[in-house]
């Protein structure tokens, strides 16, 4: 089996260069209940539990600014509220529950259940796309 190793790749005629590690520069899968803990992650140094359904993801390597994209999902692992509407969003006035703009080193996220109610979730997945510093 052969391995090809590159630092960057892009079109032969020039244009955008992409990181060989992929487009997602950070991601995490964690349990957001009780003592929160990452199941697996990339470029995430730690997690902070700020209260019910309110978390901060801290990055190992900083982004160049706080203008990256966060995509995520959250779900409860029990039968209670399992099929209920639940979203995961950047905690920047998410549903009127707070305001904390993303920074280059951390992103505060909220697991929102029903109508603007933050709630812990058993499964939280967040992916971050952008340029690293």
Order of alpha helices (4+ residues) and beta strands (2+ residues): beta-beta-beta-beta-beta-beta-beta-beta-beta-beta-beta
